[in-house]
């Protein structure tokens, strides 16, 4: 069954043997869901012998594969459409259009109609002369199940250790002494020094500004806006090493509760969050502590609007009391809050920490943790607090899986490429990529195809996509990535290896391999240059 739900988008389900459980997950327990899909949407099931493939599309033209399954089905099967309300005794209505069933092997039904001339025939499309028509090669990749560091995802700590897989650090910038005055240059310089330190160790910061570390006073609105204006130049100068900015400034711990200056009105929340967005580079995001603090001022991003630079596409959530009480310590007041968090986390930065208010209880057991980390598309998590819960995950055996699946985890399934190319031609490479992580790429970075001469010499860098966020698969997705790049006319003839590079977007970091994305494949990563080899050699003639 391939179906569409409000909560999970396009979902593929299967029963591998009669009378067994119907499942919607793969062998690695990643879900066969595509969250951004919302009605109206296109769905397609294909069968070729024992192979059944589920597809979905926003426009009926460009299709994305959800998964390909091997099912022992009889030769003849029944096909149909279905609707359910998910509530016993309550009816639901579904609308289906453009419903077709195609069987290329079926004989025609009924007499052949009289052929009618096409009143306005279109000529057959001419082949693209820039695309090579020669032989191609396809490489299938092995999956690397190990833990390894990648930028802007995973565990964070006060002092990150890249060699231990930590690439993120939380920095709470205390403004207690400046509730009624401007920030001194010494504070801004200390912040610069800290962010420069992130560059030096290959890490990025999660920043939050707060007027207290508890339930003391915050600052008046005009003072908050003044302070945001003062820190904006630092945020711009060191935006390359800021993974995400937690909204901060308001209330206890800067967590948007217990304000002493009436900062939680809708107007004040909008004013402060907009000022923070304006203080950052266009591609960077902020996070608001509670769904109730965001969902009445920012629309949910959709598959069409995600990563487009609008304010609504740049506001995520952080949950700093994960898996404590049933509502996560006030994070979720109702189902609307949970729905908002689930939906917005598909496309925006999501992270936080556990907390101590409910101690260690059944809610923080591994099965619940794994389910909710997946449901809310978590990108990063505090490794140091609340330590008894983190220790429980080690003892119960899910810590390593959490380490692997926080944030994105991209792996190549296969790549198809021509084996020869002529300078000036368009190089057509197709990569099937899967994301088995719970999160997504939330900051912009390019996708580059590298032609590296096998005999040594300068590599040729071709930009396939200037912003890979729209191209790489979201959590649980598998997608085909078509790369079409023109080989420069002056490319020397010879043999080249193909490499995929996902470097940082910033000129200060894009040659540092610690800030490049490593794919979860065996035998592809080069730690010296931060590139992923495609294990394909191409001849330029």
C-alpha positions, 0 to 999 in steps of 0.5 A: 500500500502507498498512501498519504496521511496528514501526519506522515506524508507519503507512506509505503507499507508492505506485508512480506508474508501472508498473515504477518504484520504490515510494516512501514520500515526498512531493515535498519528501522528507518521509516518508508515515509516522505513527510513533506507530501501533502494533498493534493499529491501524486502517488505511483506504485510499480510492479516488475515481477517480485519488485514493487516500487513506491513513488511520489511527486508534487507535480506528476512530472518529477518522481521521487522513489520512496523505496523498492521492495521484494514481495512474493506476490501471485501473478494476478493481483487486485488493485484499488484505492482506499480511504480511512478516517482512522476512527472506528465508526466515522466515515471519511471522504477522499478525492482521487483524480488522474487515476490510471492503471498501466500494464505494458504486457496486457492485450488491448481491450475491445476493438481498435479505434479508427486512427485519428490524425493529430491536429497539431503533431509535435515533432519528436524531440531532438537528442541533446547534442551536448549529452554523451551517448556512449557507454556508461558505468554503474557503481553500487556502494557499500554502507558504512555503519560506523560512527564518525563526525560530520558538521552541524549534527550529532552530540554537542558539548561545552568543549567539542572534541572532533576526534570523539565525533563532536562537532558542535558546542553550546555557548550561553552568553550571559548578559546579567550585568547589562540589563540596563546598559549597552554591551561593552566591547570586552564582551563582544571581543570575548564572543569573537575569541570563542567563535574563532576557537570554533574555527580552530578546532573544526566545530560550530556553535549553538549560541544563546544570549540570556540575562540570567541562569535561572529565574532572575530578571530579563531586560526591557524590549528596547534594551534587548533590541539594542543588544541584538543590534550590537551583536549583529556584526559579530554574528555576521563576521563569524556566521560560518561557525554558527550552526544555529542561534537559539532565540534566547533573551526572553525569560529564565535561561533565555528559554522564553518563559518567566519573563519579567518585562512582558516580552512574551506578547505576540507582538514582542515575540515577533519583534525580537525573533525578526530582529534576530533573523535580520542579524544573521546571514540569510541562510542561518536559522534561529530556534524558539524554545516552545511551539506555542512561542512560534506557531502563531507568528510563523507559518509552517514551511512546506516542500515548496517554501523550505530553505527559500530564505523567508523568515518562516523557513528559518525558524526551528525549535529546541526542546530543553526538557526532552523525555521528562514529563508527558509534555516534556516539561511544558514544551508541549501544551497540547496536540497542536504543539506536537503537530507543529514541532513535528512538521516544522522539524522536517525542514528546520534545525531541531535539537536540545537536551534532556533534563532532570525535572522528572528524574529517570523514568520509563519515558526516557527508555530507549524505545521511546527515545528512538521513536521521538528522536525520529518523529521530531527529526532531531539534528543535535543533542547535549551529550553532558546533560542530563547525564543519568539519561544519557548513561541509561541509553548507553546501558540499554544499548541505543546510544550508538544508534542515536550517535549515528542517526542524529541529524543527516546520514547520507549514503550513496546507493549507486551512481551511473556515469558515462565513461568518456566525455568530450570537453564542452559536453554536458557530463550527466551523472546520476546518484541515488542517495539515501538519508537514514538519519533523523534530521536534514541538512539545514544550513546551505552548502554547495554540491560539487562534482570534482574531476581529479586527474589520475596522474596528478595535477589540478582538480576541476571543480564543477558546481552541481547545485549551489544549495544542496538542501533542496537536493539531498534527501530529507529524513528517511528518504531515498532520491535520485540526484541528477547532476548535469555539469558542463566540462570546460572547453579547455579541459586537458585530455586524460583520465579523471576520477569523479568525486563528490564534494559537499564543502562548507558554504563559507570561503573561510571553511570550504577548503577545511575537510573537517567542515565537509560532509562525509557520506556513510559509504565504505571506501569513499571518504578521503579525510585529507581533502574532505571529498567522497570518491565515486569510484568512477574513472572517466576519460576526457577525449 
